Amino acid sequence: MALLSPPSEEVSKTAVAAKRTSKALGTSRSEPPALEAFLQMNPEERFDLEVVNSIDTRAIVEQARGEKRVLHEVVRTAEALLPRVRAETEDPILVSGILRDKTLDWFRHSPSDRTWAETVPLRWGGMFHESRVPGGRLSRKLSVRLTGLIGQCVDAAGTMAFLRAGVTGLFRGSAMMAKAVQFSLGSKRPRFTQQVAQAYLDDLANGPREADSSLPLERLSDLARRNGSQDVNITLTELFPQETVNLLTVIDPRFHPGMSAVSIRIVPARNQEDAATYDLVQATARSSKKAGSGDAAAADVDSRSPWEREGITKKDWAVLLKDLAKRKTKLDPPPRDNPRDRESYLSLKELILTDAAARKVFLGVHWKGRPSGLVLLCELLSKGTLVPDVETDGDYLEAELDHFGQDLDGREGEWDVGHGWTVVRENGTGGGRTYRATGKAAD
């Protein structure tokens, strides 16, 4: 008996198998067993990642055991679903969309669902990556469960039965599994995307929303502690747009009227040896300094990036820079969206122009990378001269100098940067540039 259905009959045969299974098991249409629900899935119009993730693959094998044709249909369905599952759970763009959708579910339904923390971890566990409860449940990764299901069905039907069919699900399943293993070994980013996504999803599943309170993302913080904050932060910025230096937008109220903004807040570690921690905050929680107690407001301000703090003064910057130096940590870079127009940026620039001690501290704790104009200016004022290592450094420095909006009688290559400082550019014969700063700022 041939076990393989022709491709043109795939949909109809699957539907027939599902109906026969339902009739044999004596179940109702309102509550189909795992096997019937699974056979109704396809990678196009009847695809629901959460439903596929919730189906018990062990129950499928048990319900289909002894029915070789049904076992074959299970293999066909698993093989059809697996590429779609891998695409949805590995592509950062698709992963981002799924995480937003689950965050909306968390926001809307978790406050009124008393069983949320008991039922949702089972539905979402293992969707992107394996989920572990210390000393308790282990949910294998969904794509691994599907490839395992193919092998279990082949074992249940008997390998020779599949071999007699001419083209075997065993071979197709083995090739697909080999491809999955090769993909996971050859690319670190998709695999880490899955770990970050699953940690975030597990936090949502285990912590229902309580009014406007923030949700500590414990599993995401644990992942950063094990693997380093840098990789977690990079992955999060690939999944969600960066609102500020330490704030990532998950739900934008512009696209969901009547809802609060929901964001992931990155709380930098106070010690270099520690990792960052993460919270899920709502718009009202982020503005608690306006309505909360003095201590709560102070904690909220301290947890935010200094670039976002309103009214930060030169004195505040001086204290912050000294604290960073004491803890041997670096200052986070300012947002790249018009950083020079920010009040916080202007007050730091004024401190650098007027305080020699602050310039020395800043050079020890400044961020790496762009925007680099303020760092280059501080180095120039500290040393008196600056020869850029690369040509683009000169361009970045001049962009910073031009922002002062002052020159000397229209003379090109000379800038009055205020507080008694003048910067002059000297062009060498080989095309190199040297910058000299003259004057003395009053401390």
N, C-alpha and C positions, 0 to 999 in steps of 0.2 A: 504493500500500500504506500503510495507516494504521500510524504508528509508535507511537501512544499506546495503552497498554493501559488498559482500564476500571479504575477504582479498586478494584473488588471482586476483580479478577484480579491485583492488584499483587504479592502475596506469591507466588502460584503461578508467575507469569511470571518473577519474579526467580529462583526456584529452578530453573525449566526452563533459563533462560539460563545459570545457573552450571553445571548438569550438561552442557549442550551444549558450553560452553566447555572444561570439563575433558576431555570426550571428544575434542574437536577437537585439543586440545593434547597429548593422550596422557599426561596426568599422573595421579598417584595421589592418592587421597583424603587420604593422610597428609601430603602436602606440596602443598597447592593453590597454584597460581600467584597472582600479585597480583590478577588480575582475578576469579578464582573466589572468593578470600578476601574481596574487597571486596563482591561481589554477595551474599554470605551475611550481610552486616551489615544490621541494621535498628536504629532508634532505641529499641526497647523491650528485648525479652528477649535479642536477639543483638547486644549493644552492648558493646564493649570499647575504651575510649579509647586505650589503648596499642597495641592491634592496628591500629586505624584510623590512628594516627599513624605506625606502622611501614610501612604499605603504600606502595609506590613508585607515585605517581600517573602518572609518565611511562611506567612499565611497563604500567599499566592501559590507557592510550591506545594503546600499540603493540600490545598483545594483542587489543584490540577493533577496531582499525583495519580498515575494509572490511566490518564487520558493523554495518549501521545500526541494526538492532533492538537489538543488544548495546550499542551506543553510547548508545541511548536509555535502556536499563535502567541504565547507569552514571549517566546524568544524574538519573534518578529516585531512585536510591540516594543519590547525593551530596546532592540536595535534601532527602531525608528525614533524612539524618544531620546536616546543617549546623546546624539549630536546636538539636539536642541537644549538638553539639560546642560551639557558642557558649555555651550555658547552663552546661555543665560547666567551661568555661575562663574564664568571666567573673564568675560569681557567687562572691563571697568565701567563702560558706559551703561551696559545693561544691568550690571550689579548695582550701580548707583540708582537707577530707576526702581529696582525692586526694593532697595533699602528705604527709599522715600515712601513707597507705597506701604510698606510695613510700618513705617513711622506714623503715617496717617492712621493706620489701624490702631496703633498704640494710643495715639492722641484721642481718637474718637470713641473707641470701644473699651479700652482697659479700665477707665474709672468706674464703669457700671457693670463690668463683668467680674463677678466674685470668683469665678473659676479660672481667671486669666493665668495666674502663676502656676496652675496645675495642668491646664490643657495646652496652652500656647507653646511651652517648651517642647512638647511632643510633636507639634505640627511644624515648628521652625527648626528644631534641632537637626544638625547635619546637613542642612540645605546647601551650604557652600563648602564647609569643612567639617570635620568631625567635632562633635560637642561632647564635653566630658563634665560630669558632676563628680567632684572629689569623693571617692568612696561609694559612688552610686552609678547612675545610668551613663552608658556610652552610646552615642548615636553616630554611626558611621557616615562618612561623606556620601551624598546621594549618588553621584556618578559611580562610586565604588560599589554601592549596593546594587545598582542596575547591572554592572558587569558581573557581579557575583551571582545575580539572579539568572543570567544566561547560563553560566556554568552549572548552577544547581538544577536547572531544567534539563540540561543535557544529561547530567548524571541520573536524574529521575527517570528519563525516558530510555536511557541506555545508549551508549555511544554508537553501537552498531546500528541501531534504528536510524540515527541521523546519517550515518555513513551510507546506508542503503538508499537514502533519498538522493544521493548524488552530489548535492550542494549542502553543506552542513552549517547549521547554526553554531556548532562548536568552533569551526574554523573562523567564521565571521566574528564570533564573539571574542575569540582569542586574538585576532588581528586588531580588533577595536580596543581591547584591553592593552595590548602592546603599544598602540598609538597613544593611549591615555597616559601610560607610564612614561613614555618617551617625552611627551609634552610637559609633564610635571617635573621631570628631571632637567629638561633643557631650558626652562624659563622660571626664574625665581619670582618675578613680579606678579604673574597671574596667581601663583600659589600663595603669595603673601597677601594679595588682594582678597583671596578667599578666607584666609585666617582673620584678617581685620574685619571683613564683612560678617563672618560668623560670630566673632566676639561681640560686635555691636548688636547683632540680632539676638544673641543669647541674653544680653543685658536688657533689651526691650522685653523679651519674653518673660523674664524673671522679675521685672520691676514695673508693675502697673503705675500709671500716672496718678499722682496725688495733687489735685488742684494745680497751682502754679509752681510747685516745688521743683527744684532741679533733681535729676536722676543721676546718681554716681554711676559711671560706666566701669564697673569693677573688673569685668573680664577683659575689656579693652585696655585698662590700666595694667592688668596682669600681663597681657601680651607685650606691652611696651617694656615692662620690667624684665621679661625674659629675652626679648629680641632687640631692645633698644628703642628709644623714643623716635629717633630719626627716621627709621623705616616706617614706623606706624604713622608719623606725621606726613611723610611723603605720600603714603598710600591714601590717607584721608583727603589730602588736597587733590588727588586724582579722582576721588569719588564725589567730593562736595566742593562747591565754590568757596573761596576764602573771602570772608566778609572783612575781617581784620587779621592782624598777625596771628592771634590765638583764638579766632572764632570762625567756624565753618558753618555755612547755612545748609540746613537739611530741608526745612519747610519754609518757603518764602510766602508770606501772607499776600503778596501781590497776585499770586496764582491760586490762592485758596482764601477767598474773601470770608471774613468772619473768624478766621483762625489766628492764633498768635504765631509769631515767628519762633521756630524751633531750631536750635543750633548746638553744635558740639563745641564745648569750650575746652581749650588745652590749657592746663595749669602747669607751667614750667616747674621743674624740680628746683628746690632751694639748694641742694648740694649736687655737685658734679657727678657723684657716684650714683645718684638716684635717677629714676625715670620720671617723665611727665605723667600726670594723671588726667582723667577726662571726665567731663560732666555733660549731660544733655540738659540745656537750659531753655526756658521760654522767655519771650520778650519782657514780660512783667518781672520775671526773676532777675533778668540782667539789669533792670533799673531799680533794684531794691534799695539802693542808696537814697532814693527820694522818699520812700515810705517806711523803710525798716528802722530798726534800732541803730544806734551809733556804732556798736560793735559789728553788727551784720553788714552795715554799709561799708565800714572800713575794710572788712574782709573781702567784700565784693570788689572794691576799688583796687585792693592789693592784688587780686587774682587776675585783673585785666592787664592788658599790655599798657606800658607807660605811654605809647603813642596814641592811645585812645582816651587817656585821662584828660578831662577838661580842667583848665586852670593850672596845669603843672608849671612850676616856676624853675628858675635857675637853681635855687636852693634845693628844690625837690630832686632835680637831676643830679646835683652834686652828691646828695645822700645816696641816691640810687646807684650811681657809678661806683662809689666807694664800697657799697654793699656787694655789688657784683664782683669787684676786685677781691674782696675779702673771701667770697665764696668760690673764687676762681672759675666764674662762669662768664659767658658772653652775652652781650646785649642783643636781643632779637632785632633784625632789620626792620626799618619802617615799611609800611605798605608802599607798593610801587605806584599806586594811584595818586599822583600829585603830592608826593611826600613833603616837598619844600614849602607848600602852602599851609601845612598843618601847624597849629599853635604850638604843639609839643616839639615839633622839629625846629621852629624858629627860636624857642626858648633854649633848646640845647645848643643851637648854633651861637646864640649870644653868650652862653656860658663858655664855649670854646674860644670865642674871640676875646673874652675879658678875664679868664682865669687860667694862669699857667699850670697850676696844680691839677685842675680839672682836665686840661689837655693831656697831661701825662697819664692820668688814670684812664681817660677815654681810649688812648692808643693801646692800652692793655686789655680792654674789654670790648672793643668795637666788634660789630658783626663782620662776617666775611661775605664777599660778593657785592652785588649791586643792591641799591644805589651806593656808589662809592665816593661821590663828590665830597661829602662832609668829612669822611675819613682822610682823604687826600689833602683837604684844606687844613685839617688839624695837624697833619704831619708837616706840611709846609710852614705853618706858624711856629711849630715846635723847633724845627731844625733851621729855619731861615731860608733854606733853598730846597728845591725838589726837582729831581730829574726823573720823569716818569719811566718806569720799567718797560712799558709798552705804550705805543702811540695813543691807544684809546684812553689810557689813564689821563693823558693831557686833555682830551676832549671832555671827559667827565669832570675834571677840575674846572675847566673853563665854563662848563654849563652851570656849575655851582657858583662861580664868580659872577657870571652874567645875571644870575638871579638877584643879586644885590641891586641891580638897576642903576649902578653908578659907575661912571668912568672919569678919567681925568681929562677934561676939556676935549672930549671926543677922541682922544688918542687911543688907537687900537693897541691892544696888548697890555694895557695898564688899567688897574681896577682899584677903586677906593672901597674897601669892604667895611669901613666904619671902625669906630673905637680906636682910631689912630693908625690903623693898618692900611698899607698900600702893597699891592702885588703887581709885579712887572714880569712880563714874559720876554725871554731872550732867545732868539732863533739862532742855532748853530749853523755852521757852514754845511754840515752834512744833513741838515734838515731836522736835527734833534732840537728839542725844546727844553729850556731851563727856566724855572720860576723862582723868583726871589721875593721874599716878604720883608718889608721894612716897617719900623714903627714899634711902639710898645703900648700894649693895652694896659689900662689902669685896672689893677686887681681890686 
